[in-house]
């Protein structure tokens, strides 16, 4: 039976302070005592959800990328989260899937939050990312992507885990808590969603509500309000059983998603 051990960190983030965030995250992660396969950090874990791209953007060989490699090597696992990247004079909200050997995969946020002017400062991605770890196929996405089920549709199926990292505000937490189980049920996959906590520099409060939902909609993990570093295990057998017992994905509509 394939299983995966995952550590999620529902973190408080210091506004636009890369050094302080990296120091605090490293300190908190140092309390991990059991072997884990994956450490998941929130969206823009080094800065908070800031549009101050000119000040905060880093190159792909910058300090946060180096920090991610250090942590992945230290814990001999994958470390993932997003940061602000500048590349070819454009800015990206980029998820990095950092491996212990320093190699990595990347995903640029497809759906930019226009009501927060994210589309005015960042360039959207146009390609999904699928990675494999411990016998699981994983699709990592970012925050606002959660609202767009066509982008997340699990065709064929393509993934066993939908992984969401976010800075999702408390005032829309009902949507977050509703959409995550819906994505798990409709795609017959685990959904692991990691949010931040606390106020950001715009006085927007984040209540966390990080969670793991299994392919049948059952709660594996849920944590509101408080900063929380938590490790849990999931089973590939649970995915296979859900799809075998109720194989409705076989009847799903065929479609192709056009990217402009």
C-alpha positions in Angstrom: 0.0 0.0 0.0 1.4 3.4 -1.1 1.3 6.1 1.5 2.6 9.7 1.7 3.5 11.7 4.8 2.8 15.4 4.4 3.6 18.3 6.7 1.5 21.5 6.2 2.4 24.8 7.8 -0.4 27.2 8.3 1.9 30.1 9.0 1.7 33.7 10.2 3.5 35.8 7.6 5.4 39.0 8.2 4.4 41.7 5.6 6.9 42.2 2.9 9.8 41.0 5.0 11.6 38.2 3.2 14.4 37.7 5.7 12.1 37.6 8.8 9.7 35.1 7.1 12.5 32.8 6.1 14.1 32.9 9.5 10.7 32.3 11.2 9.7 29.5 8.9 13.1 27.8 9.3 12.8 28.1 13.1 9.3 26.6 13.1 10.2 23.8 10.7 13.1 22.8 12.9 10.6 21.3 15.3 9.7 18.6 12.8 10.9 15.3 14.4 9.4 12.6 12.1 10.4 11.9 8.6 8.1 13.6 6.1 7.9 13.4 2.3 6.5 16.8 1.6 6.4 20.2 3.4 3.7 22.6 2.1 3.9 26.4 2.8 1.3 29.0 1.9 1.1 31.2 -1.2 3.8 34.0 -1.2 5.3 32.6 2.0 8.2 34.9 2.0 6.3 38.2 1.6 2.6 37.9 2.1 0.2 38.6 -0.8 1.8 41.8 -1.9 1.6 43.6 -5.2 4.9 45.4 -4.5 6.7 43.4 -7.2 9.5 45.9 -8.0 10.6 45.7 -4.4 10.1 42.1 -3.5 10.6 40.1 -6.7 13.6 37.7 -6.8 15.4 35.9 -9.6 15.3 32.2 -9.9 18.7 31.9 -8.1 17.6 34.3 -5.3 17.7 33.8 -1.5 14.2 32.2 -1.3 15.1 29.6 -3.9 18.3 28.9 -2.0 16.4 28.7 1.3 13.9 26.2 -0.2 16.8 24.0 -1.4 18.4 24.1 2.1 15.2 23.1 3.8 14.5 20.3 1.2 18.0 19.0 1.7 17.8 19.2 5.5 14.6 17.2 5.7 15.3 15.1 2.7 11.9 15.8 1.2 10.1 18.1 -1.3 9.3 21.7 -0.1 6.7 23.7 -2.0 5.0 27.1 -1.8 5.0 30.3 -4.0 7.1 33.4 -4.2 7.3 36.5 -6.4 9.7 35.9 -9.3 11.0 38.3 -12.0 11.8 36.7 -15.3 12.4 38.4 -18.7 11.0 41.7 -17.3 7.8 40.0 -16.2 6.6 39.1 -12.7 5.0 35.7 -11.7 3.3 34.3 -8.7 5.3 31.1 -9.0 4.9 27.8 -7.2 8.2 25.9 -6.8 8.3 22.2 -6.2 11.8 21.9 -4.7 13.5 18.5 -4.4 16.2 17.6 -2.0 18.8 17.4 -4.7 18.1 21.0 -5.8 16.2 20.2 -8.9 12.7 21.7 -9.1 9.4 22.0 -11.1 7.4 25.2 -11.3 3.8 26.4 -11.9 2.8 30.0 -12.6 -0.6 31.0 -11.2 -3.1 30.7 -13.9 -6.0 32.7 -12.4 -4.9 36.1 -11.2 -7.1 37.8 -8.6 -8.3 40.9 -10.5 -10.3 42.3 -7.6 -6.9 42.6 -5.8 -5.2 44.0 -8.9 -3.0 40.9 -9.2 -3.6 40.9 -12.9 -2.1 44.4 -13.1 1.2 43.3 -11.6 1.7 39.6 -12.6 1.7 37.6 -15.8 -0.6 34.5 -15.7 0.7 31.0 -16.4 -0.9 28.8 -19.1 0.3 25.3 -18.3 -0.6 22.9 -15.6 2.0 21.1 -13.5 1.8 17.4 -12.6 4.4 15.8 -10.4 4.8 12.4 -8.8 5.8 11.6 -5.2 5.6 8.4 -3.3 3.3 6.7 -5.9 0.9 9.7 -6.0 0.3 12.0 -9.0 -0.1 15.5 -7.7 -1.5 18.7 -9.3 -0.3 21.9 -7.4 -2.3 25.1 -7.9 -2.6 28.5 -6.3 -5.4 30.1 -4.3 -7.8 31.8 -6.7 -7.5 28.8 -9.1 -9.8 27.0 -6.6 -12.8 28.8 -8.0 -12.3 27.5 -11.6 -13.3 23.8 -11.7 -12.7 23.4 -15.5 -9.0 24.2 -15.0 -8.9 21.7 -12.1 -11.0 18.9 -13.8 -9.4 15.6 -13.2 -9.4 14.0 -16.6 -8.4 10.4 -17.2 -7.7 10.9 -14.2 -4.5 13.0 -14.2 -3.9 13.3 -10.4 -4.5 11.7 -7.0 -3.9 14.9 -5.0 -5.0 18.4 -5.8 -2.6 20.6 -3.8 -3.7 24.3 -3.1 -1.5 26.9 -1.5 -3.2 30.2 -0.6 -3.6 33.6 1.0 -7.4 33.3 1.3 -9.1 35.9 3.5 -11.4 35.1 6.4 -14.3 37.1 4.9 -14.6 34.6 2.1 -13.8 31.5 4.3 -17.3 30.0 3.7 -16.4 29.7 0.0 -13.0 28.2 0.8 -14.6 25.6 3.2 -17.3 24.8 0.6 -15.2 24.6 -2.6 -12.4 22.4 -1.3 -14.7 19.4 -0.4 -16.5 19.9 -3.7 -13.2 19.7 -5.6 -12.3 16.5 -3.7 -15.7 14.8 -4.4 -16.0 15.8 -8.1 -12.4 14.8 -8.9 -12.2 11.7 -6.7 -8.9 12.9 -5.3 -7.4 14.1 -2.0 -7.4 17.9 -1.8 -4.8 19.4 0.5 -5.2 23.1 1.0 -2.8 25.3 3.0 -3.6 28.8 3.9 -2.0 31.5 6.1 -3.2 33.1 9.3 -3.2 36.6 10.7 -3.6 40.1 9.3 -1.6 41.2 6.2 -0.3 44.7 5.5 -3.7 45.7 4.1 -5.4 44.7 7.4 -7.0 41.7 5.7 -7.5 38.9 8.2 -6.8 35.3 7.3 -8.3 32.5 9.4 -6.3 29.6 8.0 -8.9 26.8 7.7 -6.2 24.6 6.1 -7.5 21.2 5.5 -7.1 17.8 3.9 -10.2 16.2 2.4 -10.2 12.6 1.1 -11.7 11.5 -2.2 -15.1 10.8 -0.7 -15.3 14.2 1.0 -14.3 13.1 4.5 -12.1 15.4 6.6 -8.6 14.1 7.3 -7.3 17.4 8.8 -8.8 20.8 9.5 -7.4 23.8 11.4 -8.9 27.2 11.8 -7.4 30.4 13.2 -4.1 29.4 14.7 -0.7 28.9 13.3 -0.2 25.2 12.9 2.6 22.8 11.8 1.0 19.4 11.3 2.1 16.1 9.8 -0.3 13.4 8.6 -0.4 10.4 6.3 -2.6 9.6 3.3 -3.1 6.4 1.5 -3.2 5.7 -2.3 -5.5 2.8 -1.5 -8.2 5.2 -0.4 -8.1 6.9 -3.9 -8.2 3.6 -5.7 -11.1 2.3 -3.6 -13.2 5.4 -4.1 -12.7 5.3 -7.9 -13.5 1.5 -7.9 -16.6 1.7 -5.7 -18.2 4.6 -7.6 -16.4 5.1 -11.0 -18.3 8.1 -12.2 -15.2 9.7 -13.7 -15.7 7.2 -16.5 -18.8 9.1 -17.5 -17.3 12.6 -17.5 -17.6 14.9 -20.5 -14.7 15.0 -23.0 -13.4 18.5 -23.6 -10.3 20.4 -24.5 -9.3 23.5 -22.6 -8.2 26.3 -24.9 -5.6 28.6 -23.5 -5.4 32.1 -25.1 
